């Protein structure tokens, strides 16, 4: 085996690795976006019907779907342009290390403690709120259209932002690390029909942003004072403040730190056995 052969094999391996990386991130973003996942299912269904029509010689349906396959991509680009643009932006802006991962254990605990105090005050006084934590997927396109703050997170500031007479109380707050980056942010609302129509705009916006990104969205209902959390397009409804704090500590914990903790626990168990 000469150097040319080795170089050729190396290039092929690199080529395949790049293709897999692109496919992985595309599927990852599609999985998090309900609209794009429905689009992908529709495309797969069209291809299956076309294959069946060719297999059994169904000329009319085959010809119809041939036109769909020929002109469909152009129509899909036009119809789903906002969703495709959003997915491409997320793909390009995804961070290998999210901002929350730079927080120390003490910083995370302080953040969660301040948030818990604010949530307790907001729910008791029936003050509506939408608090979104950015993780690996950048929310810069929502930050750009909101009111910039770049302030250290505190329960007093959160309560002041969502106070009913504050002009920014209707929008959402975006938190990066332990800083409140902006207020008055507007998020897309979910179109998933499985959620009750009685859900308010805040809840639908929280679910919507959690569908399009890996963000954590915390909602306080203005009508009932109930606290809920949306993650990955799922709504955890009517949680206690302590449940929210535990969930947040777990979700904001860096994966590497989780592995270290698990490894330490295993070593402790082994020591006890010995």
N, C-alpha and C positions, 0 to 999 in steps of 0.2 A: 504493500500500500504506500504510494508516494504522497508527497505534500499536496499535489493538486487534488487527489481523491479525498484526502482529509479535509481540505478547505471546502470542497464541494459539499461533503456531508455536513460540515459545520454550518454552512450557509443554509442548507435545507432544514436543519434543526432549528436555527434561529428564525427562519421564515415561518415554520409551523408554530413556534412558541409565540410569535407576534400575532399570528392569526387567532390562536387560542385566547390570548390576552384580550384582543378586540372583541371576540365572541363572548367572553366571560363578562366584560363590562357592559356590553350591550344587553345581555340577558339579565344582568343584575339591575340595570336601570329599568328594563321592561317589567321585571317582577315587582318593582316598587311603584310603577305607574299603572293604575287601573286602566286608563284609556289606551295606553300602548299595548297592554297585555290583551285587551279585547281586540285590538287591531291585529295583533299577531295571530290570535285564534281564528279570526276571520280569514286571514291569508292562508293559514294551514287548511281550513275548511274548503276554500276555493281550489287549492291544489289537489286535495283528496278527491273532490268531485270531478276535476279534470282528468285525473288518473283513472277513475272508475269509468268515465265516459269513453276514454280511449280504449280501455280494456274490453268493454262490452259493445263497442261500436255505436254509441249513442251520438249520432251525427249532430243533431240540432243543439242539444245541450253542450256538446263538445265545442261546436263552433261559437256558441254564445260565451262560454267561459274562456275560449281562446282570445276573444276580443277583450274580455275582462282582464286577462293576464297581460295582454299587450298594452292596454291603455290604463289599467288599474293603478300602476305605480305613480303615474302623473296625477291622477285624480286623488290618490291618497296623500301625496305630498301637498296638494292644494288644500284638501279638507282638514288634514291633521297637521298642518304647518306649525301651529303653536306647540303641540305636544312633541313633535319631532325636534323642534328647536330647543325646547326645554330639556329633552333627553340628551341632545348633543352638548348643551351648555353644562349639564351636570357631569357628563362624561369628561369634558375638558377641564372642569373646575374641581373634580373630585380630588381630595387631598389624600396622600398616602398616610399622613398622620394628622388626625383631626385636631382642632384647637383645644377641645376638652381634654385631650390626652396629655397636655402639658401641665395640667393642674396636679398639684401634690394632694396627698390624702387630706391634709389639713385644709387646703383651699376648697376641696370638694365638700368637706363636712361643713365649712363655714357657709358656702354657697347654699347648700341644702337647708341648713339651719335658718338662714335669712329668708329663703323662699318659704319655709314652713310657717314662719311667723307671719309673713305677708298673706299666705293662703288662709290661715286661720282668721285673720282680720277681715279679708275680703269675703269669705263665706259667711261669717257671722253677720256682716253688714249688708249682705246681698249685693255686692258690687261685682259686676261682670268683668272678667279678665281673660286674656288669651296670651300665654307665655310660651314662647317657642325656643328650644335649645338647638342650636346648630351642632351637627356632628360631622361626619366625613363629607357629606354632600354640601357644597357651598350654597348659601342663601343670599349671595351678593345681589342677585337681580331684584330681590324683594327689599333688601336694605337700601339700594340706590333710590328707590321710590318713596322711602319712609323718612321720618324725621331723625337725623343722626344725633346720637347722644354720647356714646363712648364713655359711659360713666360706670364706676364700680357698683356692682349689684348690692343693694341693701333693701331691707323690707320697707323702710320709709319711702324710698324712691319708687318702688313698685306700687305701693298703696297710693302715692301721689299721682302717678301716671294714670291709674285706673279710677281715680276719683271722678264722680259723675260730672262735675263741672269742668273737668280738664278736657280741652278740645281733642286730645289724643286718646281718650279712653275707649273709643269705639274700635280702634285698630289693635294690632297685636304687637307684642314686644319680642325682639329677637336677642338672644343671649349667646355670645361667643366666649367660651372659656368662663371667666367669672365677671365679665363686663356686659352691661346692657348696651348693645350697639345702636339700637334704634327703637323708636316707638311709632305707633300709628301705621304699622305695616299691614298691607292688604294681601290675603292669601286666596288661592283658588278654592272654591267649595267643591266637595265631593259630589259625584253624579251617581254613585253606587246606590241602587234602589233598595238594597237590603236594610239600610238605615231608616229609622222611623221618620216620617214627614214632620213630626212634632219637634224634631231637633232644631235648635236655633242656628242662626248664622255662624256664631262663634264655634259651635260644635262641628258644623259642616266644614268650616274653614280649617279647623284643627285636623280633621280627618283628611281633608284635601291636601294639606302640606305634608302630612305623614305618608300619603300615598305617593307623592311626587319626590320625596326625599327620605332620608333616614332620621329626620328631625324628631324630637320629642315635643309634643304640644300639650300643654296643661291648660284646662279650661275651668273657669269658675262661672257657674250659671247665675245670671242676674235675677232670674225668677225664683229659683229654688235654693241657691247658695251651695249646690252640690259641686263637688270637685271631680273632674274626670281627666283621663290622660289618653292621648291618641298616639300610637306607635305602629308603624308599618301598616297603616290603613285600618287598624283595629281600634275600637274605642273601649277603654276600661272605664265604665260608668260608675258614678257615685262612690268614690273612694274616700277613705278617711285621710287626714293630713299625714298621719304616720305612714300609711300605705304608700302615699305618693312619695314621701321622703325615701323610704326603703327602695322603691322602684327606681327613683332617680339615682340614688347611690349606686345601684346595681348597673343601670344603663350607662352611666357616665364613667364607669370603671374601665380603664384601658384593658384591652384583651391580654396584653403582655403581663400586666399586673395580676389579672385573673389567673393566668397560668402559674405565676410565681406563688400566689397564695395557695392554689391547689397543690403545687409541688411541695410547698412547706407542710401542708396538712398531711400529705402522703408520708413525708419523712417522719413527722411526729407520730403517725400511726405505726410506722415500722419500728420506731424507737420504743413505743409502748409494748409492741408485741415481743420485741427482743428483751 
